[in-house]
Amino acid sequence: MSNQDERIAKMTFASVYPHYVTKVEKKGRTKEELHKVIKWLTGYTDAKLKKIIDDKVTFEVFFKKAKINPNAHLITGIICGYRVEEIENPLTQQVRYLDKLVDELAKGRKMEKILRVE
């Protein structure tokens, strides 16, 4: 595991979540839409998300307990200089999936496209 992968694993979801909210709200999207995207990827309900934030759960635990959407592999493109479909570390790839979805939401992409609805 590289240093970057290790850093990502140990980061708490609670430390990143406010940045996600700020990013999407600055672009006219809502926290509800953000939660819809997170729920699509992870299967987490609003109540579960709140508990994860309150408990300061690491990304490692966050994704270990998640039920990753079977269509998550359809998330492609570049985020933070990396092509998400080519990231080898599964946890890092899942975190980047989430980053990519938040990015698409902030850029005004239609919800059906973000949620990879056929």
QUIPE-V390390 format. One record per residue. RES is the residue in one letter. PHI is phi in whole degrees, 0 to 359 (none if undefined). OMEGA is omega in whole degrees, -180 to 180 (* if undefined). BURIAL is # if it has 16 or more other ideal C-beta (glycine too) atoms within 10 Angstrom, else .. Layout:
res: {RES & RES}
phi: {PHI & PHI}
omega: {OMEGA & OMEGA}
burial: {BURIAL & BURIAL}
//
This chain:
res: {M & S & N & Q & D & E & R & I & A & K & M & T & F & A & S & V & Y & P & H & Y & V & T & K & V & E & K & K & G & R & T & K & E & E & L & H & K & V & I & K & W & L & T & G & Y & T & D & A & K & L & K & K & I & I & D & D & K & V & T & F & E & V & F & F & K & K & A & K & I & N & P & N & A & H & L & I & T & G & I & I & C & G & Y & R & V & E & E & I & E & N & P & L & T & Q & Q & V & R & Y & L & D & K & L & V & D & E & L & A & K & G & R & K & M & E & K & I & L & R & V & E}
phi: {none & 284 & 301 & 296 & 299 & 294 & 300 & 297 & 301 & 272 & 293 & 270 & 300 & 300 & 284 & 261 & 309 & 301 & 292 & 299 & 300 & 301 & 300 & 286 & 292 & 298 & 260 & 84 & 263 & 246 & 298 & 299 & 295 & 301 & 297 & 298 & 293 & 297 & 297 & 301 & 287 & 249 & 82 & 285 & 278 & 301 & 297 & 295 & 299 & 300 & 296 & 300 & 292 & 300 & 276 & 52 & 289 & 286 & 300 & 302 & 289 & 308 & 278 & 295 & 270 & 282 & 255 & 297 & 302 & 299 & 267 & 302 & 296 & 281 & 282 & 227 & 119 & 252 & 221 & 54 & 81 & 243 & 278 & 302 & 288 & 255 & 288 & 276 & 285 & 302 & 294 & 300 & 297 & 294 & 297 & 291 & 303 & 299 & 303 & 295 & 296 & 297 & 301 & 296 & 297 & 296 & 278 & 85 & 295 & 297 & 304 & 299 & 289 & 299 & 274 & 51 & 280 & 292}
omega: {-179 & 178 & -179 & 179 & -180 & 178 & -179 & -179 & -175 & 178 & 178 & 176 & -179 & -179 & -177 & -176 & 180 & 178 & 176 & -179 & -180 & -178 & -177 & -179 & 178 & -178 & 175 & 175 & -174 & 176 & 178 & 178 & 177 & -180 & 178 & 179 & 179 & 180 & 179 & -177 & -168 & -175 & -178 & 174 & 177 & -180 & 180 & 178 & 180 & 180 & 179 & 179 & -180 & -178 & -180 & -179 & 178 & 177 & 180 & -180 & 180 & -177 & 178 & -178 & -178 & 171 & -174 & -180 & -180 & 178 & -179 & -180 & 178 & 177 & -179 & 178 & -175 & 175 & -179 & 177 & -180 & 174 & -171 & -178 & -180 & -180 & -174 & 180 & -175 & -180 & 179 & 179 & -180 & 177 & 179 & 173 & -179 & 178 & -178 & 179 & 179 & 178 & -180 & 178 & -180 & -179 & 175 & 179 & 179 & -178 & -180 & 180 & -179 & -177 & 174 & 177 & -178 & *}
burial: {. & . & . & . & # & . & . & # & # & . & . & # & # & . & . & # & # & . & . & # & # & . & # & # & . & . & . & . & # & . & . & . & # & # & # & # & # & # & # & # & # & # & . & # & . & . & . & . & # & . & . & # & # & . & . & . & # & # & # & # & . & # & # & . & . & # & . & . & # & . & . & # & . & . & # & . & . & . & # & . & . & # & . & # & . & . & # & . & # & . & # & # & # & # & # & # & # & # & # & # & # & # & # & # & # & # & . & . & . & . & . & . & . & # & # & # & . & .}
//
